[in-house]
């Protein structure tokens, strides 16, 4: 009998790409989605999914679903607050902390073989060196604070009770199916159309990682079934300034788009340094990124051309 996989956050960028890979691998895939969720990223494979209209805030619904289905592997990617326009504090706390705890608590009672929690590099706050999993967390916004809280809560529970549970701290994934409001797809789209692009700080830095490499790490995660509460960075280990990335896109699209730099676009704080130390996951899982920034951008550009040209 096939194993059952549950994915939360399947309407989002990373979650949808994970769902698509699992379906491609002919797995038995279940997702949690509200009736109002926009599932455009997985609409063409919807018939291959079992959809549960369950609210992560509703303990009875979560308990019933996890008990009835007995999922083998759970990938938890549902989140709120990662975008600058997601400011509702109740939603940030409920989704990132309470919803995560509800799902993990009840799933853990069913003998789940692996629970993969998804967190964020925002947990670290600003650092002056590569971020590693042993660093003291010092988030400087409520999104990072709730992510850190859920990581600590669930990791501690997993360690005490010997439950297979790991947290992936994602840095800056990019690629196909990314939100059009994010930096890379926005710049690519405008470059392809030779339109003016308004940008923030040239010097802020990010650790960008192509989505296929991120999904590879998720697919291999069940191999960490002997880990109880461990945290792993998922990044490239390389940082680029926003200006460097934008210039790469302009060059690779051969664009004449006008670039307008403005440090006052109302975004969340812009870090001066932001990149990962991925030595731990390399050692424990044998995972490392395969694609360079240029290769990932080329794939993303060619994919977005279908909608832009």
C-alpha positions as CSV (number, residue, x, y, z in Angstrom):
1,X,0.0,0.0,0.0
2,X,1.2,3.5,-0.9
3,X,2.2,5.8,1.9
4,X,0.0,8.8,2.5
5,X,1.5,12.3,2.3
6,X,-0.2,15.3,3.7
7,X,0.9,18.8,2.6
8,X,-0.3,22.0,4.2
9,X,0.2,25.3,2.4
10,X,-0.4,23.6,-0.9
11,X,-1.8,26.8,-2.4
12,X,1.5,28.6,-1.8
13,X,4.7,28.7,-3.8
14,X,6.9,26.1,-2.1
15,X,3.9,23.9,-1.0
16,X,2.5,23.7,-4.5
17,X,5.9,22.8,-6.0
18,X,6.2,20.0,-3.4
19,X,2.7,18.7,-4.2
20,X,3.5,18.7,-7.9
21,X,6.7,16.7,-7.3
22,X,4.9,14.2,-5.1
23,X,2.2,13.7,-7.8
24,X,4.9,13.4,-10.4
25,X,6.4,10.6,-8.2
26,X,3.0,8.9,-8.2
27,X,2.5,9.3,-4.5
28,X,-0.8,9.3,-2.5
29,X,-1.1,13.1,-1.9
30,X,-3.5,14.8,0.5
31,X,-3.7,18.5,1.1
32,X,-5.4,20.8,3.5
33,X,-7.2,23.8,1.9
34,X,-9.9,26.2,2.8
35,X,-12.9,26.3,0.5
36,X,-11.8,29.8,-0.4
37,X,-8.2,28.9,-1.2
38,X,-6.9,29.8,-4.6
39,X,-5.4,26.6,-5.9
40,X,-4.3,27.9,-9.3
41,X,-0.8,26.5,-8.8
42,X,-2.1,22.9,-8.6
43,X,-5.3,23.2,-10.5
44,X,-4.1,21.1,-13.4
45,X,-3.3,18.2,-11.0
46,X,-6.3,18.6,-8.7
47,X,-7.8,15.3,-9.7
48,X,-4.7,13.6,-8.3
49,X,-5.2,15.1,-4.8
50,X,-7.4,14.4,-1.9
51,X,-8.5,17.7,-0.5
52,X,-9.4,18.2,3.2
53,X,-11.4,21.4,4.0
54,X,-10.0,21.6,7.5
55,X,-9.2,24.6,9.7
56,X,-5.9,24.2,11.6
57,X,-7.5,26.3,14.4
58,X,-10.2,23.6,14.9
59,X,-8.7,20.9,17.1
60,X,-11.6,18.5,16.6
61,X,-11.3,18.7,12.8
62,X,-7.5,18.1,13.0
63,X,-7.9,15.2,15.5
64,X,-10.5,13.5,13.3
65,X,-8.5,13.9,10.1
66,X,-5.2,12.7,11.4
67,X,-6.9,9.8,13.2
68,X,-9.0,8.7,10.2
69,X,-6.2,9.0,7.6
70,X,-3.1,8.1,9.6
71,X,-0.7,9.9,7.4
72,X,2.8,8.5,7.0
73,X,4.6,11.8,6.2
74,X,3.3,15.3,6.9
75,X,4.8,18.3,5.3
76,X,3.7,21.5,7.1
77,X,4.2,24.6,4.9
78,X,1.1,26.7,5.8
79,X,2.2,30.1,6.9
80,X,1.2,33.7,7.2
81,X,3.2,36.9,7.6
82,X,6.0,36.3,5.2
83,X,4.9,39.0,2.8
84,X,5.1,42.6,3.8
85,X,1.4,43.1,3.2
86,X,0.4,40.2,5.6
87,X,0.1,42.3,8.8
88,X,-2.8,40.8,10.7
89,X,-1.3,39.9,14.1
90,X,-4.0,37.4,15.1
91,X,-3.5,35.5,11.8
92,X,0.3,35.5,12.2
93,X,0.0,34.0,15.7
94,X,-2.8,31.6,14.9
95,X,-1.3,30.2,11.7
96,X,2.3,30.0,12.6
97,X,2.1,29.0,16.2
98,X,-1.3,27.6,17.2
99,X,-2.1,25.9,13.9
100,X,1.4,24.3,13.8
101,X,1.0,23.0,17.3
102,X,-2.5,21.6,16.7
103,X,-1.4,19.7,13.6
104,X,1.8,18.3,15.2
105,X,0.2,17.4,18.5
106,X,-2.6,15.3,17.0
107,X,-0.5,13.9,14.2
108,X,2.1,12.7,16.7
109,X,-0.5,10.6,18.5
110,X,-1.1,8.6,15.3
111,X,2.5,7.3,14.9
112,X,3.5,9.6,12.0
113,X,6.7,8.4,10.4
114,X,8.0,11.9,9.8
115,X,6.7,15.4,10.4
116,X,8.5,18.1,8.4
117,X,7.9,21.6,9.8
118,X,8.7,24.6,7.7
119,X,10.2,27.7,9.2
120,X,12.1,30.7,8.1
121,X,15.6,32.3,8.3
122,X,13.7,35.2,9.9
123,X,14.0,33.3,13.1
124,X,17.7,34.3,13.3
125,X,17.3,38.0,13.0
126,X,20.2,40.0,11.7
127,X,23.6,38.3,11.9
128,X,27.1,39.3,10.7
129,X,28.2,35.8,9.7
130,X,26.6,32.7,8.0
131,X,23.6,31.6,10.0
132,X,23.9,28.2,11.6
133,X,21.4,26.2,13.6
134,X,23.2,26.7,16.9
135,X,22.9,30.5,16.9
136,X,20.7,32.3,19.4
137,X,17.5,33.3,17.8
138,X,16.8,37.0,17.7
139,X,13.9,37.7,15.4
140,X,13.0,41.4,14.8
141,X,9.4,41.0,13.6
142,X,6.4,39.1,14.7
143,X,6.6,36.6,11.8
144,X,10.0,35.5,12.8
145,X,9.0,35.5,16.5
146,X,6.0,33.1,15.9
147,X,8.1,30.9,13.6
148,X,10.8,30.7,16.3
149,X,8.2,29.9,19.0
150,X,6.6,27.1,17.0
151,X,10.0,25.6,16.2
152,X,11.0,25.6,19.9
153,X,7.7,24.3,21.1
154,X,7.3,21.4,18.7
155,X,11.0,20.5,18.7
156,X,11.0,20.3,22.5
157,X,7.9,18.1,22.4
158,X,9.5,15.9,19.7
159,X,12.7,15.4,21.7
160,X,10.9,14.6,24.9
161,X,8.6,12.1,23.3
162,X,10.9,10.7,20.6
163,X,8.7,11.8,17.7
164,X,10.3,12.0,14.2
165,X,10.2,15.7,13.6
166,X,12.5,18.2,11.8
167,X,12.2,21.8,10.9
168,X,13.5,23.3,7.7
169,X,14.5,26.9,7.9
170,X,14.1,28.2,4.4
171,X,16.1,31.2,3.2
172,X,14.9,32.7,-0.2
173,X,13.5,30.2,-2.6
174,X,12.7,31.4,-6.1
175,X,11.5,29.8,-9.4
176,X,8.4,28.8,-11.2
177,X,5.0,29.4,-9.4
178,X,6.6,32.1,-7.2
179,X,4.3,35.0,-6.2
180,X,4.4,37.7,-8.8
181,X,4.9,40.3,-6.0
182,X,8.3,38.9,-5.1
183,X,11.6,40.3,-6.3
184,X,12.7,37.8,-8.9
185,X,9.4,37.2,-10.8
186,X,8.7,41.0,-10.7
187,X,12.0,41.9,-12.2
188,X,11.9,39.1,-14.8
189,X,8.4,40.1,-15.9
190,X,9.2,43.7,-16.2
191,X,12.5,42.9,-18.0
192,X,10.7,40.7,-20.5
193,X,8.3,43.6,-21.2
194,X,11.0,46.3,-21.1
195,X,9.0,48.2,-18.4
196,X,10.3,50.5,-15.7
197,X,11.1,48.6,-12.5
198,X,11.0,50.3,-9.1
199,X,13.3,48.7,-6.6
200,X,14.4,49.1,-3.0
201,X,17.9,48.9,-1.6
202,X,20.8,47.9,-4.0
203,X,22.9,46.6,-1.2
204,X,20.5,44.4,0.9
205,X,21.5,40.7,0.6
206,X,19.8,37.4,0.3
207,X,20.6,33.7,0.2
208,X,18.6,32.7,-2.9
209,X,18.0,29.0,-3.7
210,X,16.2,27.5,-6.7
211,X,12.9,25.8,-5.9
212,X,13.9,22.4,-7.4
213,X,16.8,22.2,-4.9
214,X,14.4,23.1,-2.0
215,X,12.0,20.4,-3.1
216,X,14.8,17.8,-3.3
217,X,15.4,18.5,0.4
218,X,11.8,17.9,1.3
219,X,11.6,14.7,-0.7
220,X,14.6,13.3,1.1
221,X,13.4,14.4,4.5
222,X,11.9,11.0,5.5
223,X,15.4,9.7,5.7
224,X,15.8,11.8,8.8
225,X,13.2,9.7,10.6
226,X,15.7,9.1,13.5
227,X,15.9,12.8,14.2
228,X,13.7,14.2,17.0
229,X,13.4,18.0,16.9
230,X,16.4,18.8,14.7
231,X,16.5,22.0,12.7
232,X,18.1,22.4,9.3
233,X,18.9,25.4,7.1
234,X,17.8,25.2,3.5
235,X,19.7,27.7,1.5
236,X,22.5,28.0,-1.1
237,X,25.1,29.2,1.4
238,X,25.9,32.0,-1.0
239,X,24.5,35.6,-0.7
240,X,23.9,38.1,-3.5
241,X,23.0,41.7,-3.2
242,X,19.7,42.7,-4.8
243,X,21.6,44.7,-7.3
244,X,23.7,41.7,-8.4
245,X,20.5,39.6,-8.9
246,X,18.7,42.3,-10.8
247,X,21.8,42.9,-13.1
248,X,21.9,39.1,-13.8
249,X,18.3,39.1,-14.8
250,X,18.7,42.2,-17.0
251,X,21.7,40.6,-18.7
252,X,20.0,37.1,-19.1
253,X,16.8,38.7,-20.6
254,X,18.8,41.2,-22.7
255,X,16.4,43.8,-21.4
256,X,16.2,47.6,-21.8
257,X,14.1,48.0,-18.8
258,X,14.7,51.2,-16.7
259,X,15.8,50.5,-13.1
260,X,14.7,53.0,-10.5
261,X,16.2,52.4,-7.0
262,X,14.4,53.7,-4.0
263,X,15.2,52.9,-0.4
264,X,11.7,54.0,0.9
265,X,9.3,51.6,-0.7
266,X,7.7,50.7,2.7
267,X,9.2,47.1,2.8
268,X,10.1,45.3,6.0
269,X,13.7,45.8,7.2
270,X,16.4,45.1,4.7
271,X,19.3,42.9,6.0
272,X,22.9,43.8,5.4
273,X,23.9,40.2,5.5
274,X,21.7,37.1,5.1
275,X,23.1,33.7,4.2
276,X,23.1,30.2,5.5
277,X,25.5,27.7,6.8
278,X,24.2,24.4,5.3
279,X,26.9,22.1,6.6
280,X,24.5,20.3,9.0
281,X,22.1,19.1,6.4
282,X,24.9,18.2,4.1
283,X,26.3,15.9,6.8
284,X,23.0,14.4,8.1
285,X,21.1,14.1,4.8
286,X,23.7,14.3,2.1
287,X,21.8,17.2,0.5
288,X,23.2,20.3,-1.2
289,X,22.0,22.6,-3.9
290,X,22.7,21.5,-7.5
291,X,21.9,24.6,-9.5
292,X,23.8,27.9,-9.6
293,X,22.1,31.2,-9.5
294,X,22.5,31.7,-13.2
295,X,21.1,28.3,-14.0
296,X,18.1,28.8,-11.7
297,X,17.4,32.2,-13.2
298,X,17.6,30.9,-16.7
299,X,15.0,28.2,-15.9
300,X,12.7,30.8,-14.2
301,X,13.0,33.2,-17.1
302,X,12.1,30.6,-19.7
303,X,9.1,29.5,-17.6
304,X,7.8,33.0,-17.1
305,X,8.2,33.8,-20.8
306,X,5.2,31.6,-21.5
307,X,3.0,34.1,-19.7
308,X,4.8,37.3,-20.8
309,X,5.2,36.8,-24.5
